[in-house]
Amino acid sequence: MAGLGMVAALSLAGCASTGDLDAVGKRVDALEAQHAAIEGRLGALEQSLAAVEASAAEANDTAAKAAERAAAAESEAQKAAQRADDAARRADAMFKKSVSK
């Protein structure tokens, strides 16, 4: 960029040639094109990041729902085990009662 400043100063002083100004113009155009390309890539990266964040949020939601279902299933299993234990105790008591008669 120091070269651009020097050419601009020489141009103002009337010492820069048309070729110098053309070269500076081409360089500025090239830099603007690079800048536009970088902005385009940044936009694409931002879109990709948004998609990844959305996927992560969906995965977190799915995991939370799965954890809720697992907790509910565990609770039901504990209740079923308790019912089975109660039924076994009742059956054992009935058996002992029938044998003692």
DSSP file (Angstrom, degrees, kcal/mol; ACC not computed):
  #  RESIDUE AA STRUCTURE BP1 BP2  ACC     N-H-->O    O-->H-N    N-H-->O    O-->H-N    TCO  KAPPA ALPHA  PHI   PSI    X-CA   Y-CA   Z-CA
    1    1 A M     >        0   0    0      0, 0.0     4,-2.0     0, 0.0     5,-0.2   0.000 360.0 360.0 360.0 -23.0    0.0    0.0    0.0
    2    2 A A  H  >  +     0   0    0      1,-0.2     4,-2.2     2,-0.2     5,-0.2   0.875 360.0  55.9 -62.9 -34.3    3.0    2.3    0.4
    3    3 A G  H  > S+     0   0    0      1,-0.2     4,-2.5     2,-0.2    -1,-0.2   0.892 104.8  51.6 -63.2 -39.7    3.4    2.1   -3.3
    4    4 A L  H  > S+     0   0    0      1,-0.2     4,-2.5     2,-0.2    -1,-0.2   0.907 109.7  49.6 -63.5 -41.3   -0.1    3.3   -3.8
    5    5 A G  H  X S+     0   0    0     -4,-2.0     4,-2.4     2,-0.2    -2,-0.2   0.895 111.5  48.6 -64.3 -39.8    0.5    6.3   -1.5
    6    6 A M  H  X S+     0   0    0     -4,-2.2     4,-2.8     2,-0.2    -2,-0.2   0.919 112.3  47.7 -67.7 -42.6    3.7    7.2   -3.4
    7    7 A V  H  X S+     0   0    0     -4,-2.5     4,-2.7     2,-0.2    -2,-0.2   0.900 112.1  50.7 -64.6 -39.6    2.0    6.9   -6.8
    8    8 A A  H  X S+     0   0    0     -4,-2.5     4,-2.2     2,-0.2    -2,-0.2   0.915 111.8  47.3 -63.8 -41.5   -0.9    9.1   -5.5
    9    9 A A  H  X S+     0   0    0     -4,-2.4     4,-1.8     2,-0.2    -2,-0.2   0.917 113.8  47.2 -65.6 -42.5    1.6   11.7   -4.2
   10   10 A L  H  X>S+     0   0    0     -4,-2.8     5,-3.1     1,-0.2     6,-1.0   0.878 110.2  53.8 -65.4 -36.5    3.5   11.7   -7.5
   11   11 A S  H ><5S+     0   0    0     -4,-2.7     3,-0.8     4,-0.2    -2,-0.2   0.917 108.4  48.4 -63.7 -42.8    0.2   11.9   -9.4
   12   12 A L  H 3<5S+     0   0    0     -4,-2.2    -1,-0.2     1,-0.3    -2,-0.2   0.860 112.4  48.9 -65.0 -34.2   -0.8   15.0   -7.4
   13   13 A A  H 3<5S-     0   0    0     -4,-1.8    -1,-0.3    -5,-0.2    -2,-0.2   0.569 117.1-116.9 -80.9  -7.6    2.6   16.5   -8.0
   14   14 A G  T <<5S+     0   0    0     -3,-0.8    -3,-0.2    -4,-0.6    -2,-0.1   0.629  87.7 109.5  84.0  13.3    2.3   15.7  -11.7
   15   15 A C      < +     0   0    0     -5,-3.1     2,-0.3    -6,-0.2    -4,-0.2   0.567  48.9  95.7 -99.0 -10.9    5.2   13.2  -11.8
   16   16 A A        -     0   0    0     -6,-1.0     2,-0.1    -9,-0.2    -9,-0.0  -0.603  69.1-133.5 -84.2 141.3    3.3   10.0  -12.2
   17   17 A S     >  -     0   0    0     -2,-0.3     4,-2.0     1,-0.1     5,-0.2  -0.406  23.0-109.6 -86.6 167.5    2.9    8.6  -15.6
   18   18 A T  H  > S+     0   0    0      1,-0.2     4,-2.7     2,-0.2     5,-0.2   0.863 121.2  56.6 -62.1 -36.5   -0.3    7.2  -17.2
   19   19 A G  H  > S+     0   0    0      2,-0.2     4,-2.6     1,-0.2    -1,-0.2   0.897 105.3  50.7 -61.8 -41.2    1.2    3.8  -17.0
   20   20 A D  H  > S+     0   0    0      2,-0.2     4,-2.4     1,-0.2    -2,-0.2   0.932 112.2  46.6 -61.7 -45.0    1.8    4.2  -13.2
   21   21 A L  H  X S+     0   0    0     -4,-2.0     4,-2.5     2,-0.2    -2,-0.2   0.879 112.2  50.5 -65.7 -38.3   -1.9    5.2  -12.8
   22   22 A D  H  X S+     0   0    0     -4,-2.7     4,-2.6     2,-0.2    -1,-0.2   0.915 110.6  49.5 -64.2 -42.3   -3.1    2.3  -15.0
   23   23 A A  H  X S+     0   0    0     -4,-2.6     4,-2.4     2,-0.2    -2,-0.2   0.912 112.0  48.3 -63.0 -42.1   -1.0   -0.1  -12.9
   24   24 A V  H  X S+     0   0    0     -4,-2.4     4,-2.6     2,-0.2    -2,-0.2   0.918 111.1  50.7 -64.0 -42.8   -2.4    1.3   -9.7
   25   25 A G  H  X S+     0   0    0     -4,-2.5     4,-2.4     1,-0.2    -2,-0.2   0.902 111.1  48.3 -61.4 -42.0   -5.9    1.1  -11.1
   26   26 A K  H  X S+     0   0    0     -4,-2.6     4,-2.5     2,-0.2    -1,-0.2   0.898 111.6  49.9 -65.3 -39.9   -5.4   -2.5  -12.1
   27   27 A R  H  X S+     0   0    0     -4,-2.4     4,-2.5     2,-0.2    -2,-0.2   0.916 110.9  49.1 -65.5 -41.9   -4.0   -3.3   -8.6
   28   28 A V  H  X S+     0   0    0     -4,-2.6     4,-2.5     2,-0.2    -2,-0.2   0.915 111.3  50.1 -62.2 -43.2   -7.0   -1.7   -6.9
   29   29 A D  H  X S+     0   0    0     -4,-2.4     4,-2.2     2,-0.2    -2,-0.2   0.912 111.0  49.3 -61.0 -42.6   -9.4   -3.6   -9.2
   30   30 A A  H  X S+     0   0    0     -4,-2.5     4,-2.4     1,-0.2    -2,-0.2   0.910 111.6  48.7 -63.9 -42.0   -7.5   -6.9   -8.3
   31   31 A L  H  X S+     0   0    0     -4,-2.5     4,-2.5     1,-0.2    -2,-0.2   0.891 110.5  50.9 -65.6 -38.8   -7.7   -6.1   -4.6
   32   32 A E  H  X S+     0   0    0     -4,-2.5     4,-2.4     2,-0.2    -1,-0.2   0.888 110.0  50.3 -64.6 -38.5  -11.4   -5.3   -4.9
   33   33 A A  H  X S+     0   0    0     -4,-2.2     4,-2.4     2,-0.2    -2,-0.2   0.910 111.1  48.5 -65.4 -41.9  -12.0   -8.6   -6.6
   34   34 A Q  H  X S+     0   0    0     -4,-2.4     4,-2.6     2,-0.2    -2,-0.2   0.915 110.9  51.3 -62.6 -42.0  -10.1  -10.4   -3.9
   35   35 A H  H  X S+     0   0    0     -4,-2.5     4,-2.5     1,-0.2    -2,-0.2   0.919 110.3  48.4 -61.2 -44.3  -12.1   -8.6   -1.3
   36   36 A A  H  X S+     0   0    0     -4,-2.4     4,-2.2     2,-0.2    -1,-0.2   0.899 111.5  50.2 -63.1 -40.8  -15.4   -9.6   -3.0
   37   37 A A  H  X S+     0   0    0     -4,-2.4     4,-2.4     2,-0.2    -2,-0.2   0.907 110.6  49.4 -64.5 -41.2  -14.3  -13.2   -3.2
   38   38 A I  H  X S+     0   0    0     -4,-2.6     4,-2.6     2,-0.2    -2,-0.2   0.917 110.0  50.8 -64.0 -42.8  -13.4  -13.2    0.5
   39   39 A E  H  X S+     0   0    0     -4,-2.5     4,-2.3     1,-0.2    -1,-0.2   0.893 109.5  51.5 -61.3 -39.3  -16.8  -11.7    1.4
   40   40 A G  H  X S+     0   0    0     -4,-2.2     4,-2.2     2,-0.2    -2,-0.2   0.917 110.8  47.2 -63.0 -43.4  -18.4  -14.5   -0.7
   41   41 A R  H  X S+     0   0    0     -4,-2.4     4,-2.6     2,-0.2    -2,-0.2   0.894 110.7  52.4 -65.5 -39.1  -16.5  -17.2    1.1
   42   42 A L  H  X S+     0   0    0     -4,-2.6     4,-2.6     2,-0.2    -2,-0.2   0.910 108.5  50.8 -62.3 -41.2  -17.3  -15.6    4.4
   43   43 A G  H  X S+     0   0    0     -4,-2.3     4,-2.1     2,-0.2    -2,-0.2   0.915 111.2  47.9 -61.5 -42.9  -21.0  -15.6    3.5
   44   44 A A  H  X S+     0   0    0     -4,-2.2     4,-2.4     1,-0.2    -2,-0.2   0.899 111.9  50.0 -65.1 -40.1  -20.8  -19.3    2.6
   45   45 A L  H  X S+     0   0    0     -4,-2.6     4,-2.8     2,-0.2    -2,-0.2   0.894 109.0  51.9 -65.0 -39.4  -19.0  -20.1    5.8
   46   46 A E  H  X S+     0   0    0     -4,-2.6     4,-2.3     2,-0.2    -1,-0.2   0.893 110.5  48.5 -63.7 -39.3  -21.6  -18.2    7.8
   47   47 A Q  H  X S+     0   0    0     -4,-2.1     4,-2.2     2,-0.2    -2,-0.2   0.914 112.1  48.6 -66.2 -41.8  -24.4  -20.2    6.1
   48   48 A S  H  X S+     0   0    0     -4,-2.4     4,-2.5     2,-0.2    -2,-0.2   0.914 111.2  50.3 -63.4 -42.1  -22.5  -23.5    6.8
   49   49 A L  H  X S+     0   0    0     -4,-2.8     4,-2.8     1,-0.2    -2,-0.2   0.909 109.3  50.8 -62.5 -42.2  -22.0  -22.5   10.4
   50   50 A A  H  X S+     0   0    0     -4,-2.3     4,-2.3     1,-0.2    -1,-0.2   0.900 110.7  49.6 -62.3 -39.9  -25.7  -21.7   10.8
   51   51 A A  H  X S+     0   0    0     -4,-2.2     4,-2.4     2,-0.2    -2,-0.2   0.906 111.6  48.4 -65.7 -40.9  -26.6  -25.1    9.3
   52   52 A V  H  X S+     0   0    0     -4,-2.5     4,-2.6     2,-0.2    -2,-0.2   0.916 111.5  49.9 -64.9 -42.7  -24.2  -26.8   11.7
   53   53 A E  H  X S+     0   0    0     -4,-2.8     4,-2.4     2,-0.2    -2,-0.2   0.899 110.9  49.5 -63.0 -39.8  -25.7  -24.9   14.6
   54   54 A A  H  X S+     0   0    0     -4,-2.3     4,-2.3     2,-0.2    -1,-0.2   0.911 111.8  48.6 -65.1 -41.6  -29.2  -25.9   13.6
   55   55 A S  H  X S+     0   0    0     -4,-2.4     4,-2.6     2,-0.2    -2,-0.2   0.900 111.3  50.1 -64.3 -40.3  -28.1  -29.5   13.3
   56   56 A A  H  X S+     0   0    0     -4,-2.6     4,-2.6     2,-0.2    -2,-0.2   0.911 110.4  49.6 -64.9 -41.9  -26.5  -29.4   16.7
   57   57 A A  H  X S+     0   0    0     -4,-2.4     4,-2.3     2,-0.2    -2,-0.2   0.908 112.1  48.5 -63.1 -41.2  -29.7  -27.9   18.2
   58   58 A E  H  X S+     0   0    0     -4,-2.3     4,-2.6     2,-0.2    -2,-0.2   0.904 111.4  49.8 -65.0 -41.2  -31.8  -30.6   16.6
   59   59 A A  H  X S+     0   0    0     -4,-2.6     4,-2.6     2,-0.2    -2,-0.2   0.904 110.6  50.1 -64.4 -40.7  -29.4  -33.3   17.9
   60   60 A N  H  X S+     0   0    0     -4,-2.6     4,-2.5     2,-0.2    -2,-0.2   0.910 111.3  48.9 -62.8 -41.5  -29.6  -31.8   21.4
   61   61 A D  H  X S+     0   0    0     -4,-2.3     4,-2.4     2,-0.2    -2,-0.2   0.924 111.9  48.5 -63.5 -44.5  -33.3  -31.8   21.2
   62   62 A T  H  X S+     0   0    0     -4,-2.6     4,-2.4     1,-0.2    -2,-0.2   0.908 112.0  49.4 -61.9 -42.5  -33.4  -35.4   20.0
   63   63 A A  H  X S+     0   0    0     -4,-2.6     4,-2.4     2,-0.2    -2,-0.2   0.898 110.1  50.9 -64.5 -40.3  -31.0  -36.5   22.8
   64   64 A A  H  X S+     0   0    0     -4,-2.5     4,-2.1     2,-0.2    -2,-0.2   0.914 111.3  47.7 -64.0 -42.0  -33.1  -34.7   25.4
   65   65 A K  H  X S+     0   0    0     -4,-2.4     4,-2.4     2,-0.2    -2,-0.2   0.899 111.4  50.8 -65.3 -39.6  -36.3  -36.5   24.2
   66   66 A A  H  X S+     0   0    0     -4,-2.4     4,-2.5     2,-0.2    -2,-0.2   0.898 109.3  50.8 -64.4 -39.7  -34.4  -39.8   24.2
   67   67 A A  H  X S+     0   0    0     -4,-2.4     4,-2.4     2,-0.2    -1,-0.2   0.899 109.8  50.3 -64.6 -39.8  -33.3  -39.2   27.7
   68   68 A E  H  X S+     0   0    0     -4,-2.1     4,-2.3     2,-0.2    -2,-0.2   0.922 111.7  47.7 -62.5 -43.9  -36.9  -38.4   28.8
   69   69 A R  H  X S+     0   0    0     -4,-2.4     4,-2.6     1,-0.2    -2,-0.2   0.897 111.6  50.7 -64.6 -39.2  -38.1  -41.6   27.1
   70   70 A A  H  X S+     0   0    0     -4,-2.5     4,-2.5     2,-0.2    -2,-0.2   0.907 110.3  49.2 -65.1 -40.8  -35.3  -43.6   28.8
   71   71 A A  H  X S+     0   0    0     -4,-2.4     4,-2.3     2,-0.2    -2,-0.2   0.909 112.1  48.4 -64.7 -41.2  -36.2  -42.1   32.2
   72   72 A A  H  X S+     0   0    0     -4,-2.3     4,-2.4     2,-0.2    -2,-0.2   0.908 111.9  49.3 -64.9 -41.2  -39.9  -43.0   31.7
   73   73 A A  H  X S+     0   0    0     -4,-2.6     4,-2.4     2,-0.2    -2,-0.2   0.895 110.4  50.7 -65.2 -39.6  -39.0  -46.5   30.6
   74   74 A E  H  X S+     0   0    0     -4,-2.5     4,-2.4     2,-0.2    -1,-0.2   0.915 110.2  49.8 -64.0 -42.0  -36.8  -47.0   33.7
   75   75 A S  H  X S+     0   0    0     -4,-2.3     4,-2.3     1,-0.2    -2,-0.2   0.922 111.7  48.1 -61.9 -44.6  -39.6  -45.7   35.9
   76   76 A E  H  X S+     0   0    0     -4,-2.4     4,-2.6     1,-0.2    -1,-0.2   0.889 110.4  52.2 -63.4 -39.0  -42.1  -48.2   34.3
   77   77 A A  H  X S+     0   0    0     -4,-2.4     4,-2.5     2,-0.2    -2,-0.2   0.901 109.2  49.6 -64.6 -40.1  -39.6  -51.0   34.6
   78   78 A Q  H  X S+     0   0    0     -4,-2.4     4,-2.2     2,-0.2    -2,-0.2   0.911 111.7  48.5 -64.4 -41.2  -39.2  -50.2   38.3
   79   79 A K  H  X S+     0   0    0     -4,-2.3     4,-2.5     2,-0.2    -2,-0.2   0.913 112.0  49.2 -63.8 -42.6  -43.0  -50.2   38.8
   80   80 A A  H  X S+     0   0    0     -4,-2.6     4,-2.5     1,-0.2    -2,-0.2   0.900 110.6  50.4 -64.3 -40.3  -43.3  -53.5   36.9
   81   81 A A  H  X S+     0   0    0     -4,-2.5     4,-2.4     2,-0.2    -1,-0.2   0.901 110.6  49.6 -64.4 -39.7  -40.6  -55.0   39.1
   82   82 A Q  H  X S+     0   0    0     -4,-2.2     4,-2.7     2,-0.2    -2,-0.2   0.915 110.9  49.2 -64.7 -42.6  -42.4  -53.8   42.2
   83   83 A R  H  X S+     0   0    0     -4,-2.5     4,-2.6     2,-0.2    -2,-0.2   0.908 111.7  49.3 -62.6 -41.3  -45.7  -55.3   40.9
   84   84 A A  H  X S+     0   0    0     -4,-2.5     4,-2.4     2,-0.2    -2,-0.2   0.908 111.5  48.9 -64.5 -41.4  -43.9  -58.6   40.2
   85   85 A D  H  X S+     0   0    0     -4,-2.4     4,-2.3     2,-0.2    -2,-0.2   0.921 112.1  48.7 -63.5 -44.0  -42.3  -58.7   43.6
   86   86 A D  H  X S+     0   0    0     -4,-2.7     4,-2.4     1,-0.2    -2,-0.2   0.917 111.8  49.3 -61.2 -43.8  -45.7  -57.9   45.3
   87   87 A A  H  X S+     0   0    0     -4,-2.6     4,-2.6     1,-0.2    -1,-0.2   0.889 109.9  51.5 -63.8 -39.3  -47.4  -60.7   43.2
   88   88 A A  H  X S+     0   0    0     -4,-2.4     4,-2.5     2,-0.2    -1,-0.2   0.905 110.2  48.7 -65.3 -40.9  -44.6  -63.1   44.2
   89   89 A R  H  X S+     0   0    0     -4,-2.3     4,-2.6     2,-0.2    -2,-0.2   0.912 112.4  48.5 -64.4 -42.1  -45.1  -62.3   47.9
   90   90 A R  H  X S+     0   0    0     -4,-2.4     4,-2.7     2,-0.2    -2,-0.2   0.924 112.5  48.3 -63.4 -43.5  -48.8  -62.7   47.6
   91   91 A A  H  X S+     0   0    0     -4,-2.6     4,-2.5     2,-0.2    -2,-0.2   0.909 112.4  49.0 -63.2 -41.5  -48.4  -66.1   45.8
   92   92 A D  H  X S+     0   0    0     -4,-2.5     4,-2.7     2,-0.2    -1,-0.2   0.916 112.0  48.6 -64.5 -42.4  -45.9  -67.2   48.4
   93   93 A A  H  X S+     0   0    0     -4,-2.6     4,-2.3     2,-0.2    -2,-0.2   0.913 112.2  48.7 -63.6 -42.2  -48.3  -66.2   51.2
   94   94 A M  H  X S+     0   0    0     -4,-2.7     4,-2.4     2,-0.2    -2,-0.2   0.899 111.8  49.7 -64.5 -40.1  -51.2  -68.0   49.6
   95   95 A F  H  X S+     0   0    0     -4,-2.5     4,-2.2     2,-0.2    -2,-0.2   0.940 112.1  47.0 -63.5 -47.1  -49.1  -71.1   49.1
   96   96 A K  H  X S+     0   0    0     -4,-2.7     4,-2.0     1,-0.2    -2,-0.2   0.885 112.4  51.0 -62.4 -37.9  -48.0  -71.1   52.7
   97   97 A K  H  X S+     0   0    0     -4,-2.3     4,-0.6     1,-0.2    -1,-0.2   0.907 111.4  47.1 -65.7 -41.8  -51.6  -70.6   53.8
   98   98 A S  H  < S+     0   0    0     -4,-2.4     3,-0.3     1,-0.2    -2,-0.2   0.843 113.1  48.9 -70.8 -31.8  -52.8  -73.5   51.7
   99   99 A V  H  < S+     0   0    0     -4,-2.2    -1,-0.2     1,-0.2    -2,-0.2   0.855 106.6  56.2 -74.1 -35.1  -50.0  -75.8   53.0
  100  100 A S  H  <        0   0    0     -4,-2.0    -1,-0.2     1,-0.3    -2,-0.2   0.635 360.0 360.0 -75.2 -12.6  -50.7  -74.9   56.6
  101  101 A K     <        0   0    0     -4,-0.6    -1,-0.3    -3,-0.3    -2,-0.1   0.482 360.0 360.0 -74.2 360.0  -54.3  -75.9   56.5
